[in-house]
């Protein structure tokens, strides 16, 4: 049989094995989504077997998102230069290998280190997916691909905590929490086998320059921000935590200046500098960070409340996330199907108002909580309502921010948005985790969740204010995915890296 992975034949005939490429891309994306949420239910087991305290747990969950977000844009540029197929295979192999290392971790320190490496592997892997799909699909088929791609990714986010809880509770072969990482091995090997055999070979563009100085500035600045947020509560917020956060702000400012200097010198920057001159886009970055930081942080605290405060098993806590997941799916379906097109930017204002109503309802549900007879049904209405509001925003947010950028900036812009989303999630884990554990240490678990809901309400109000500065209409779907002739295809993609 002829080798099905030759150099891509530039003819009008579509590539024979292109639908297997879609399969491999979806599997790889689901691996990432699982790892962003599957560990949420492993907290008590990590504390029991690895002596992970609150800070250790925050690093295991948030550290992955940190290195993922900090490296996403760099990963896209490496794909441009060295070829997306090559970087996809390298990233996928590294992701599977670091998953095995996480499963074998003997202590919490090594697990955190391996999670950071796993996030870096994800940053090399994920930006290649949509670029490869754009290379192998076109026209109506590409529209069909994204129609399949989106819902499947949403499902991956929903099943993460549920699958994690099932694996831990089933305790296959006595593996316990280690199975939430080992699940990546068969998935990763299958995807690697399919991709190596069926993804066409296409060389990268060696003339593409990779701005390693800019990448280093981003990574250092992100670390300087997240490190004190994770450690501050435990250490009593000493002076170094404030100095570190101040240094991170200086680092991001230096990055913006360095990008302008790089462009002025005739070299290729990591981020298209024109983006930073667009107020709607820069404000949108803040909106992305606020929204996803609050969403992911609240989900984590809810899971901790169920497991630590109400003594739910990992499986029960996983199922306890279903009202949020179902609500998010409903809100996303309503927003994506007709609301965003019909009422424009207002969907981004109705969404947080619905979330605020759900947050308030959850607050009062907790206020009358009877710990002895507590069940997930006691808080399901508030959680589901908040999920509906979140889904309305998730379905539309990226397209409204991308409407503020030019066609030739879409690739760079969407890569930056995805990176800010991931880093925002990491910050949310640190902030909400600290707020919850500050109360939980004294056994005031309900108070800890109340405090977290207060923070969430503040973030939603700030996000609501920001929405008035976004464009009134979203960018058309085909332009979001970079399928217009003028759009770039730098491999950064426009995937909304959501965790629900």
N, C-alpha and C positions, 0 to 999 in steps of 0.2 A: 504493500500500500504506500502511496506517495506521502511524504512527510507533510502533515497538515499545518506546519508552522514555518512556511517559507517567508522570505522577505515579501512584504505586502505588495501584491500585484496592483499597480495603479491602472486599472481598467474600469469600464463602466459596470462590470459584473460585481455584485456585492460578494464579500468574502464568505465562503461556504460555511465556516464554523463560527460565524459572528455571534450566534445566540449562546454558544458555550462561553464566549467571552463575557457576556452579560451575567451568566451564572457565576463565573469566577469572581466578578466584581461585586456582585450582591453578597456572596459568601464572605468575602474579605471585609466588606462594610459592616455586615452583621457581627463579625468577630469584634470589631472595634466597639460597636454599640453595646454588645454584651459586656465587654470589659469596662465600659464607662459606668455601668449600673449594677452588674452582677455581684460586685464585692460589697455593695451596701448592706446586704443581709448577713455578712460574714463577721460583723463586729464582735459579738460575744465569743465566737469561736477563736478569733485572733487574740482576744484578751485572755482566753482560757489557756490556749496552747502556746502562744508566742509572747505572752505577757505584754500585749500591746495596750498602752494607755490611750487616753483620748487623743493626744497629739500624734501618736503612732498611727492610729486609725485614720485621722485626717490626712496624713501623708500618704498612706496606702491608697486612699480614694482620690484625693486631690493631686497627688504627685504625678499620676498618670496623665491627667488632663493638663497639668502644667507643661510637661515636656512635649506633649502632643501639640498644644497650642503654640508654644514657642518655636516649634520646628516646622509647622505646616507650610508656611510660605517658602522656606528654604527647600523643603521636600519637593514642592512644585517646580522650582527653578532647577533642581538637580535632575528632575525628570525631563525638562526641556533640553538640558545639555547632554545627558548620558542615555536618553531614550526611556520612554515611560515603561515599556515592557521590562527592561533590565531593572529599573528602580522598583517596579511592582514586585518582581520576583525576589529581589534582595530584601525589600521591606517585609514581604510575607514570610520569608524564611526566618528573618530576624524576629518577627512577631511571635512565630511559633516557638522559636528557641527561647526567647525571654519568658514566654508563658510557662515553659517547662522549668526554667530557673525559679520563677515565682512559686510554682508548686513544690519545688524542692527546698525552698528557703528554710534554714534552720532557726532563724531568729527574726525579730521584727526589723532590725536594722538592714539585714540583707534583703528582706522582702521589699522594703521601701526602695532600696537601690535598684532592685530588679524591676520594680514598677516604673521607676523613672526611665530605665532603659527600654521598657516595653512601650512607653509613650513616645520615645524617640523613634522606635521602629514603626509605630503607627503613623508618625509624621512623614516618614519616607514612603509609606504604603498608600495612605488615603488619597493624597492629591493626584495620584496617577489614574485612579479609577474612571472619573468622568472624562478625562482627557483621552483615555483609551476607547471609551464608548464613542466619543465624537469622531475619533479616527476611523471607526469601523461601521458606524451607522450614519445615515443621512436622511433628510426629508421626513416623510411621514413615519418611517421606522424609528427615527430618533425620538419623535414625539411619543410613540408607543413605548419605547424603552424607558423614558422618564416617567410615563404613566405607571409602569410596573415598578420602577426603582423606588419611587417615593413611598408608596404604601408598605412595601416590604421592609424598608428601613424603619418606618414607624413601628411595624410589628416587632422588629429586633429590639427597639428601645422598650417596648411594653413587656416583652417576655424576659428581660434581663433579671430583675429581682425575683420574678416567679421561678425561673429556671434555677437561679442561684439558691433560693430557699429549698427547692426540691432536691438539688444535688447534695446540699449540706445535710438535710434531714434524712435522706436515703442512706447517706454514709457508705457509698459503694466501696467495698474492699477496705473499709476503715479509713478512707482517704479524707473524709470530712471536708473542711474548707479548701483543701488542696484541689479538690475536683472542680472548683469553679475556674481554675486556671488550666487544668488538664483537658477540659472540654475543648480548648482551642487546638489541641494537637491533631485529633482526627479531622476537624474542620479545616485547619490550616494545611495539612498534608493533602487533603482532597483538592482544595483550591489551588495549591501549588502545582499539583500534577496536571490539572486541567489547564492552568494558565501557561505552564511550560510547554505543553504540547500544542495548544490551539491559539494562543495569542500571537499574531504575526510579528515577525522581527522587523523593526523599523529603527534606523539609527537616529540618535539625537542630533542636535545641532551644536557642534563643538565651538561655534562662534559665540554661543550664549555664555555670558560671564556670570559667575555666581558670586554675589557680594557677601563674602564670609565675615567681613568686618561688621556689616549691618546685622547679619544673623547673630553674631556674638553679642552685640549690644542688646538685641532683643532678649536673648536668653538670660543674660546677666541681669537685665532690668526686671524681667519677670521673676527671677529667683529672689532678688532683693525685695520684691513686693510680697511674695507669698510666704517666704521664710518667717518674717516677723508676725504675720497674721496667724500662722500655725503655732508658733512658739510663744507668742506674747502672753496669752492667757495663763499658760502653765508657769511662765517665769515672772509673772507680775508686771509685765510691760516695762522692762528696764529701758535705759536710754538708748541702747543699741537698736532696739526695735524701731524706735521713731527715726533714728538716723538712717536705718536701712530703708525705710519707706520713703524718706526724703531723697535718698540716693537713687531709688528706683525712678522717681519722677524726673530727676536730672538725667538719668540714663535714657529715658524715652525721649526727652527733649534733644539730647545729643544724637539719638538715632534719626530724628526728623532732620536735624541739621546735616548729618552725615549723608543722608539720602539726597538732599539738595546738592551737596558738594560733589557727590558721586556723579549725578546727572550733569552738573556744570562741567565736570572734567571729561565728559564724553563716554563715561562707563555706564553699564547697566545697573540700576539700583535694585534693591530687593523689592521695594514697593514703589509704584508709579507716584512720583512726588506731587503731581497734579491733584491726586486724591486728597492730600492734606490741605489743599486750598479750597476744598468744597465744604462749606459749613454744614450742609445737610448730611454729608457723609461722616464727617468727624463727630458730629453730634450723634449720628446713628451708631457709631462705635460705642459711645457711652451707653446708649439705649440697649444695645446687644449685651454688654457686660452687666448692666443692672438687671435686665430681664432674666437672662440665663443664670446669673449668679443667684438670684432669688429663687428661681424655679428648682435648680439642682440642690441648693442648700436646704430648701424647705423639704424636698423629698427625702434627703438624707436624715434630717431631724425627725421627720415623721416615722421613718423606719427605726431609728434609734429609740424613739419614744415607745413604739410597739414592742421592741425586743427587750430593752433594758427596763423601761418603766412599767410595762404591762406583762412582761415575761412571756411574750409570744415566742414560739419556736421560729427558726429561720423560714420554714415553709409557710407558717401562718403569717409572718411579717411580709413575705413575698406576695402572698394573696391579698394582704392588707393594702398593697399598692394598686390593686386593680381599680378601685373607684377613681383614683387620679388618672390612671392610664385610659380607662374607658371614657372619662370626661374629656380628656385631652383629644382622644380620637373623634369624639362627637363634635367638639368645638372646631377642630381642624377640618372636618368634613363640611360643616356648615360654612365656615369662612372660605375654604378653598373652592367650594362648589359654586357659590353665588354671592356671598356677602362682600368679599373684597372687590369684585367687579362692580357690584351694584352701588355700594356706598363709599368706596375708595378708602381714604385714610381713616375714616371714622371707625372702621373695624379694629384698628389699633388702639382706639380710645374706648370703645365698648368692651374689648377684651380685658384690659386691666380693671375696669369698673366691675365686671363680672367676677374677676379674681378677687377683688377687694370684698365683694359681697360674700364670696365663698370663704374668705379668710375670716371675716366677721362672724359668719355662721359657725365656723369651726371653733372660734374662740368661745362662743356661748355654749356650744355643745360640750366643750371641755370643762366649762365653768360648772355645769351640773353633772359632772362625771361621777358615777358610782364605781369606784375601783373594783369592788367585789363582783359586780355583774357586767363589767365592761366587755363589749364586743366591737368588732369593726363597724357594725351597723350603727353604733352610737355616733360615729363621726363621718360616716360615708356621705351623707348629703352635702356637708360643707366641703369635704375633699373633692367630691365629684364636681360641684359647682365651680370650685377654683380651677379644676382641670379643664372644664369647658372654656373658661376665660383664657387659660394658657394656650389651649389648642387654637383658639381664634387668632391669637397673636403669632404663634409659631408658623401657621400656614401662610402668613402674609408678610412677616417682618422683613425678611431678606429682600424681597422684591421691591418694597417701598424704599429701602435704603439704596438699592442698586439703581433705582430710577433717577438718582441724583448724579450718577456718573456717566461719562461718555462711553460709547460702544467699545472703543479700543482700550478701555480701562476695566472692563467687566471682569476679566480673568484675575487681574491683580487685586481688584476690590473684593471679589468673593472669597479669595484666599485669605485676605486680611480679616474679613468678617468671621470666617470660620475659625481663624486663630484666636481672635478676641473672644468669640463664644466659648472656646475651650478653656482659655485662661480665666475668663469670667466665672466659669463653672468651678475652677480650682479655687478661686478667691471665695466664691460662695460657700464651698465646703469648709474652708478655713474659718470664715466669719461666723456662719451659722453653727458650725461645730463648737466653736469657742463659746458662743452665746448659750447653747444648750448645756454643754458640760459644766459651765460655771454654776448653773443651778442644780444639775443632776448630781454633782458631787455631794450635795447635802440631802439628796433623796427627793428634791422638789422637781420631779420629772414633768408634771403638768405645767408648773411655772416656767420650766425651761422651754417647753413648746410654746407657751404664751409669749415669752420674750422673743422667740424666733419669729412668731407670727407678727409681732410688732415691727421687727426689722423688715420683714417681707412687705408689710403695708407701706412703710416709708419708701422702700425701693419702688413699689408699684406707683406711688404718687409721683416720684421723680421721673419714672419712665413715662407716665401719662403726660407730664409737662413736656418731655422731649418730643413726643409724637407730633406736637403742633408745628415743629420745625422740619418735619419730613415732607417729601413731595405728596401732593394730594392724590396722585394716581400711581399705581404700581407699574413696574416695567413689564412688558408683555412676556409671557412664559418662554417664548423661543429665545428672546434676548437674555433672559435670566440664565439660560443654559449655554449661552455663547454660540448659538447656532446661526446667527445672522452673519452675512459675509464679512461685515466690518469687525465682528467681535474677535477678540484674541482667543487663543487656545493654549494658554500657558500651563494647563494641567492643574491649576489651583482648584478648579471646579467651583460649583455653587452649592454643594451639599450643605444642608442645614444640619449640623452635627448635634442633633437633639438627644436629650436623655429624658425619657418620660417614665 
